[in-house]
Amino acid sequence: MLVVLAGLNQSVLAKQERAGEFDYYTLALSWSPTFCRSPAGQRNPSQCSAGRRFAFVVHGLWPQFTRGWPSFCRTPERWVDDRQIRDMFDIMPSKGLIIHQWKKHGSCSGLSQDGYFTLTRELFAKIRVPARYLSPTDPVEISPRQLVTDFLKTNRELRADMISVQCGNSRATANLRELRICFNRKGELAACGSNERRQCRAETLILPPVR
């Protein structure tokens, strides 16, 4: 029995590691001021030093299965060159993040490195960020539902089942971590799968100000 289970696990892993085999994309947008308050953010001057003033930035573009996701697929493009990193810095301001996202997620897209980062930029450009979240100088306190509503009003093709708010496990007050928006393989807005089903359950969501 153990041998059979081991064989099944290997089959699942083999499927998950085949580049180009996935069901949809998730575009993960981090709220940069939340990250910059973390120990990791304090070690990241390219994103978090005073005056950088990032609000929503791209965390990554993730090929997803309806349940689960592939990661670290085999690719001949193992390194991300400095030109590619510089080209992405305005929306993804961390060298380590860019490299990690390619290795873990981009490698499974079935796209070339240029293709993956170009698509990342194109999908980010399709989302209009509501004005109140572009560069707030004071903390924004809202409910997760209101955040979603604001994005739905600003993006007429976006529906509630296409977006997921992430803030950790707090039920009272929490800082916004990420907003995840789903697209089909053609780059069109689409309903999310079960990976995004777990959403922020805090009563009050805080967006620290940019600085």
C-alpha positions in Angstrom: 0.0 0.0 0.0 2.8 2.4 0.9 4.4 1.7 -2.5 1.2 2.6 -4.3 0.8 5.8 -2.3 4.4 6.8 -3.1 3.8 6.2 -6.7 0.7 8.4 -6.7 2.6 11.2 -4.9 5.3 11.0 -7.5 2.7 11.2 -10.3 1.2 14.3 -8.7 4.6 16.0 -8.4 5.4 15.1 -12.0 2.2 16.8 -13.1 2.8 19.9 -11.0 6.3 20.4 -12.4 5.4 20.3 -16.1 5.9 23.8 -17.5 2.8 25.1 -19.3 0.3 22.8 -17.6 -2.0 24.8 -15.4 -5.5 26.2 -15.3 -5.4 29.9 -14.6 -3.2 32.7 -13.4 -3.2 34.6 -10.1 -1.7 38.1 -10.1 -0.7 38.8 -6.5 -0.4 42.5 -5.6 1.3 43.3 -2.3 0.6 46.4 -0.3 4.2 47.7 -0.1 3.9 49.7 3.2 2.8 46.5 5.1 5.8 44.6 3.7 8.1 47.5 4.6 7.1 47.3 8.2 8.3 43.7 8.4 11.9 42.6 9.2 12.3 41.5 5.6 11.1 44.9 4.4 13.6 46.7 6.6 16.4 44.8 4.9 15.1 45.9 1.4 16.1 49.5 0.7 15.3 49.2 -3.0 11.6 48.9 -2.1 11.4 50.4 1.4 13.8 53.2 1.9 12.3 56.6 2.6 11.0 58.4 -0.5 10.3 55.2 -2.5 6.6 55.7 -2.1 5.3 52.4 -3.4 1.7 51.4 -2.8 0.4 48.3 -4.6 3.3 46.4 -6.2 3.5 43.1 -8.0 4.3 40.2 -5.7 4.1 37.7 -8.6 2.2 36.1 -11.4 1.4 32.5 -10.4 0.2 29.7 -12.7 -2.4 27.8 -10.7 -4.3 24.5 -10.8 -8.0 24.7 -9.8 -6.6 23.2 -6.6 -2.9 23.6 -5.8 -0.2 25.0 -8.1 3.0 23.9 -10.0 6.3 25.3 -8.8 10.0 25.2 -9.7 9.5 23.6 -13.1 12.4 22.7 -15.3 13.6 25.5 -17.6 16.7 26.2 -19.6 16.5 29.9 -18.4 17.8 29.4 -14.9 19.1 32.9 -14.4 17.4 36.3 -14.6 19.8 38.9 -16.1 20.2 42.4 -14.8 18.4 44.0 -17.8 15.3 42.0 -17.0 15.5 43.0 -13.3 15.9 46.7 -14.1 13.0 46.6 -16.5 10.7 45.3 -13.8 11.8 47.4 -10.9 9.1 50.1 -11.3 6.3 47.6 -10.5 8.3 44.8 -8.7 11.0 46.7 -6.8 13.1 43.8 -5.4 15.8 41.9 -7.2 15.5 38.9 -4.9 11.7 38.8 -5.4 12.0 39.0 -9.2 14.5 36.2 -9.3 12.5 34.0 -6.9 9.2 34.6 -8.8 10.8 33.4 -12.0 12.3 30.3 -10.5 9.2 29.3 -8.5 6.3 30.4 -10.7 7.5 31.8 -14.0 9.3 28.6 -14.9 5.9 26.8 -14.8 4.2 29.3 -17.2 5.5 27.7 -20.3 6.6 31.1 -21.4 10.1 32.4 -22.0 11.5 34.7 -19.3 10.8 37.8 -21.5 7.3 36.5 -22.2 6.5 35.8 -18.5 7.6 39.3 -17.3 5.9 41.0 -20.3 2.6 39.2 -19.4 3.1 40.2 -15.7 3.3 43.8 -16.7 0.4 43.6 -19.1 -1.9 42.0 -16.5 -0.9 44.6 -13.9 -1.7 47.3 -16.4 -5.2 45.9 -16.8 -6.1 46.7 -13.2 -7.0 50.2 -12.3 -6.2 51.0 -8.7 -8.8 53.2 -7.1 -7.6 56.8 -6.4 -7.7 56.4 -2.6 -5.1 53.7 -2.7 -2.6 55.3 -5.1 -0.5 57.2 -2.6 -2.2 57.6 0.8 -0.3 59.7 3.3 -2.4 58.6 6.2 -3.5 55.1 7.2 -6.6 53.9 5.4 -9.1 52.0 7.5 -11.8 50.0 5.7 -13.5 46.6 5.8 -12.2 43.9 3.4 -15.6 44.1 1.7 -15.2 47.8 1.0 -11.8 47.3 -0.5 -13.3 44.8 -2.9 -16.2 47.1 -3.7 -13.8 49.9 -4.5 -11.9 47.8 -7.0 -15.2 46.5 -8.5 -16.4 50.0 -9.1 -13.1 51.1 -10.7 -12.8 48.0 -12.8 -16.1 47.3 -14.5 -15.1 43.8 -15.8 -14.0 42.6 -12.4 -16.3 40.5 -10.3 -16.1 39.5 -6.6 -15.2 35.9 -7.4 -12.2 37.1 -9.4 -10.5 38.9 -6.4 -9.2 37.7 -3.0 -8.1 39.8 0.0 -5.3 38.5 2.2 -4.5 39.8 5.7 -3.5 36.9 7.8 -5.6 35.2 10.5 -6.9 38.2 12.6 -10.6 38.5 13.1 -10.5 42.0 14.5 -7.9 44.4 12.9 -5.3 43.5 10.4 -2.9 45.1 7.9 -3.5 44.4 4.3 -0.9 42.0 2.9 -2.1 41.2 -0.6 -4.8 41.5 -3.2 -5.0 38.6 -5.6 -6.8 38.9 -8.9 -7.3 35.9 -11.3 -7.0 35.7 -15.1 -7.5 32.8 -17.5 -4.7 31.5 -19.7 -5.6 34.1 -22.3 -5.0 36.9 -19.9 -8.7 37.7 -19.4 -10.2 38.3 -16.0 -11.6 35.0 -14.6 -13.1 33.4 -11.5 -10.5 32.2 -9.0 -10.1 28.6 -8.0 -10.0 27.1 -4.5 -6.5 28.5 -3.8 -8.0 31.9 -3.3 -11.0 30.8 -1.3 -9.5 31.6 2.1 -9.9 35.3 2.4 -9.3 38.0 5.0 -11.8 37.8 7.8 -10.8 40.8 9.8 -13.5 43.4 10.7 -11.2 46.3 10.0 -8.4 46.3 7.4 -5.6 48.8 7.8 -3.5 50.0 4.9 -0.4 51.8 6.3 0.5 55.0 4.4 3.2 55.2 1.8 6.4 57.0 2.7 
